[in-house]
Amino acid sequence: MTATAVIQARLTSTRLPGKVMLPLAGEPVIFRIVERLRRIASIDQICVSVPDGDGQEPLLEYVESLVDVHLTRGPEEDILRRLTMASEATGADTVYRFWGDCPAIDPAVCDKLIAIYHRDKLTFATIPDKSGYPGGYEFEIVNAACLRAVDADIQDAEARHVFHNIFTAQPGRFPQFHLRRRPYLSHLRLLLDTPKDYQRLARIFSILYPAKSAFGLAEIKALARREPALFVSDA
């Protein structure tokens, strides 16, 4: 059984173009994500999935320079097809889906979901948005055969873009679990979406990374107690 971690990343995001190549503690965001995924023992392969089209060249060149990291491409707006293509190219039986705007993902939290997925013989599992974990901890696991079946069945463009809704709407067909946390910590924003997010993450990495490169939830909580203003919402 082959588990492939697929990072969906691009340089053409509208709110913060080029964000996956911005530096965090001296290396690009995409490197920091790969670095963290290498700490998840059950991952057999790492793949970066980049959209087709112009404007991706610096990211493509950088990913190609990374050791033991696959690179695939696919249609930018058809997220389902792009993820399926990555799974097929890497021969995955299980796909771990990650995003290029989650550079502080916690491998230990991911391992919790992975253990539940295998223990309960699921076909879909997530750390969803507003899970109670910090924003930017989102993570999905999907059985590759089920992913291919949905890719073949679904024609609606919007459904293909937010295809996780197809799985969550059919728990009978796709046995699933959604990991949530209490007390609620989703106000601790670690998602990279705006220039202010980048300023926050650059500061977090400058504080935590030198002391512990694999900093996780415990270190984030401690930092939030010491510097609560760092996590004040922009809203």
C-alpha atoms as one frame of an Amber mdcrd trajectory, in Angstrom:
protein
   0.000   0.000   0.000   1.426   3.350  -1.071   0.530   6.584   0.692   1.309
   9.712  -1.303   1.223  13.171   0.241   0.047  15.631  -2.404   0.684  19.328
  -1.816  -1.505  21.470  -4.028   0.443  24.677  -4.672   0.566  27.539  -7.161
   2.147  30.946  -7.693  -0.990  32.585  -9.077  -3.057  33.040  -5.924  -4.880
  36.378  -6.054  -4.548  37.692  -2.481  -0.852  36.875  -2.097   0.759  35.952
  -5.436   3.870  33.821  -5.190   3.257  32.952  -1.557   4.629  29.405  -1.713
   8.041  30.807  -2.621   8.168  33.421   0.155  10.914  32.752   2.720  10.221
  31.321   6.169  13.295  30.936   8.387  15.494  31.185   5.304  13.733  28.705
   3.000  10.645  28.927   0.755   7.235  28.089   2.171   7.008  25.001  -0.045
  10.272  23.702   1.427   8.942  24.142   4.967   5.836  22.108   4.095   7.904
  19.309   2.542  10.218  19.391   5.564   7.287  18.838   7.904   5.735  16.093
   5.802   8.992  14.162   5.890   8.338  13.750   9.633   5.147  11.739   8.985
   6.366   8.146   8.967   3.436   6.685   7.025   4.061   8.874   3.962   5.795
   6.871   1.234   6.012   9.633  -1.372   5.648  13.401  -1.545   4.233  15.058
  -4.651   3.703  18.738  -5.423   0.748  19.302  -7.755   1.041  22.550  -9.729
  -1.544  23.984 -12.143  -1.046  24.105 -15.876  -0.567  27.487 -17.489   1.869
  30.337 -17.382   3.371  31.925 -14.290   4.386  28.761 -12.432   7.968  28.467
 -13.709   9.878  29.487 -10.531   7.868  27.000  -8.486   8.325  24.241 -11.065
  12.073  24.768 -11.164  12.337  24.785  -7.396  10.275  21.627  -6.873  12.335
  19.828  -9.515  15.441  20.633  -7.445  14.068  18.912  -4.329  15.288  15.391
  -3.645  12.680  12.608  -3.716   9.772  14.954  -4.411   7.493  14.242  -7.382
   6.020  16.995  -9.539   2.732  16.771 -11.433   0.583  19.293 -13.261  -3.106
  19.572 -14.065  -5.987  21.989 -14.692  -5.984  24.896 -12.242  -9.727  25.078
 -11.623 -10.409  21.327 -11.694  -9.019  20.409  -8.287 -10.451  16.893  -8.411
  -8.736  16.087 -11.714  -5.442  17.553 -10.569  -5.434  15.504  -7.365  -6.445
  12.351  -9.232  -3.668  12.881 -11.753  -1.140  13.160  -8.922  -2.436   9.957
  -7.355  -2.201   8.095 -10.669   1.272   9.389 -11.485   2.621   8.232  -8.127
   0.728   4.916  -7.943  -0.975   5.930  -4.712  -3.405   3.698  -2.843  -4.040
   6.442  -0.300  -3.779  10.198  -0.853  -2.867  12.612   1.923  -3.969  16.017
   0.673  -2.151  19.161   1.845  -2.213  22.784   0.759   0.532  25.245  -0.136
  -0.878  27.776   2.319  -0.373  25.590   5.404   3.355  25.881   6.234   2.946
  25.198   9.960   1.060  21.896   9.643   1.718  19.712  12.699   2.873  16.154
  11.844   1.812  14.877  15.280  -1.766  16.065  14.723  -1.747  14.563  11.225
  -0.624  11.253  12.747  -3.731  11.231  14.966  -6.011  11.384  11.945  -3.937
   8.851  10.010  -4.173   6.356  12.886  -7.963   6.698  13.025  -8.254   6.362
   9.241  -6.420   3.036   9.238  -7.857   1.706  12.483 -11.448   2.219  11.353
 -10.817   1.230   7.708 -12.173   4.522   6.387 -12.184   5.898   2.861 -12.206
   9.605   3.789 -10.970  11.543   6.816 -10.288  15.202   7.471  -9.141  17.900
   9.793 -11.754  20.297   8.424 -11.929  24.057   8.370 -12.954  25.436  11.807
 -12.083  22.106  13.404 -10.960  23.643  16.671  -7.345  23.225  15.638  -5.465
  26.342  14.496  -6.407  27.618  11.067  -3.822  26.163   8.702  -3.947  22.632
  10.163  -6.406  21.424   7.509  -5.657  17.953   6.136  -7.550  15.313   4.133
  -7.034  11.598   3.587  -8.837   9.840   0.744  -8.771   6.332  -0.658  -7.297
   6.639  -4.157  -9.762   4.195  -5.743 -12.662   6.247  -4.371 -11.001   9.415
  -5.625 -10.765   7.953  -9.130 -14.394   6.819  -9.013 -15.605  10.290  -8.067
 -13.375  11.836 -10.726 -15.004   9.609 -13.349 -18.563  10.207 -12.114 -18.809
  13.929 -11.395 -19.184  16.379 -14.270 -20.283  19.592 -12.531 -17.376  22.075
 -12.505 -18.184  23.567  -9.102 -18.536  20.144  -7.503 -15.158  19.154  -8.910
 -13.581  22.273  -7.441 -14.878  21.575  -3.909 -15.050  17.818  -4.271 -14.736
  17.070  -0.551 -18.441  17.944  -0.333 -19.170  14.902  -2.497 -17.555  12.672
   0.117 -19.055  14.345   3.185 -22.553  14.164   1.665 -22.314  10.359   1.292
 -21.120   8.840   4.583 -22.774   5.539   3.703 -20.768   5.207   0.511 -17.596
   6.737   1.967 -17.010   5.752   5.616 -15.417   8.827   7.152 -14.238  10.734
  10.195 -13.624  14.422  10.884 -11.129  15.233  13.626 -12.110  18.136  15.862
 -10.574  19.662  18.958 -11.822  21.304  22.119 -10.923  23.749  23.620 -11.359
  25.670  20.396  -8.113  27.053  18.946  -9.171  28.056  15.429  -8.534  31.692
  16.354  -4.794  30.876  16.261  -4.427  31.634  12.563  -1.530  29.847  10.828
  -2.991  29.929   7.329  -1.026  31.828   4.660  -3.569  33.786   2.652  -2.783
  37.507   2.955   0.261  39.770   3.445  -0.631  40.083   7.154  -0.705  36.298
   7.419   2.793  36.195   5.977   4.039  38.790   8.464   2.581  36.694  11.296
   4.047  33.417  10.050   7.456  34.957   9.389   7.480  36.172  12.996   6.333
  32.783  14.337   9.022  30.928  12.406  11.696  33.439  13.460  10.812  32.789
  17.108  10.124  29.046  17.166  12.102  27.500  14.318  15.647  28.126  15.616
  14.868  26.426  18.932  12.722  23.597  17.537  12.359  23.188  13.790   9.515
  20.700  14.314   7.499  23.044  16.523   3.885  22.012  16.848   0.684  22.706
  18.716   2.279  22.888  22.178   4.768  25.526  21.041   2.076  27.517  19.215
  -0.131  27.560  22.317   2.779  28.669  24.492   3.677  31.434  22.030   0.054
  32.619  21.965   0.164  32.966  25.757   3.428  34.955  25.600   2.514  37.107
  22.601  -1.279  37.165  22.262  -1.172  40.234  19.997   0.580  38.138  17.366
  -2.598  36.085  16.884  -5.165  38.879  16.953  -7.577  38.437  14.042  -7.316
  40.832  11.094 -11.106  40.867  10.778
